[in-house]
Amino acid sequence: MSRPTCARCERPAATCLCATLPVPPLAHRTELLILQHPAEAGHAKNTALLLTLGLQRAWLLRGEVFDAALATPGTALLYPGEGASVPAADMRRLILLDGSWRQSRRLLAANPWLAALPRVSLPALPGRYAIRRAHRPGQLSTLEAGLHALALLEGGAERFAPLWAAFDAFVHAALSRRGETGLT
């Protein structure tokens, strides 16, 4: 018998995060489109759904192969690599890949149209995601990457504070369940 799950945040009912999320979702100009590898969908440490629930113009698609029509004019890929630049203010849609680094490389390989997009990356920023270990500096969760990118694109980072608070509550609750007491 499976345990009850929240239909909105897809977390076990006992760890539902809906009460921590901003209501209404936060407004922003730049659309975030998150392409999630299917293997990432059920992970308890997944932040992509929190990002989509906390923002008005963030969408989540799950799969391995996606329609190239998603690459509308003004779309860029948020992903490190050769030729990547800091996000520019004229971007209208930013695509994020959600999964492990191996899964994100698989998504890139399965969707060659993604490689043709302008690629942007974030400066090496410290992460707040203490429940997963980053292998390199600047490796952020999907929620962290999305919020940092929006702050760079649109300014006004403080307006995202309610979603950062929900993220911090998510991390703190996970650490508490593991018997750890503080955020690192």
Secondary structure, DSSP 8 states (H G I E B T S, - for coil): ----B-TTT-SBGGG--GGGS-SS-B--SSEEEEEE-GGGTT-TT--HHHHHHHBTTEEEEESSS--GGG--TTEEEE--STT-B---TT-SEEEEEES-HHHHHHHHHH-HHHHTS-EE---------TTS--SSTT---HHHHHHHHHHHHH--GGGGHHHHHHHHHHHHHHHHHTT-----
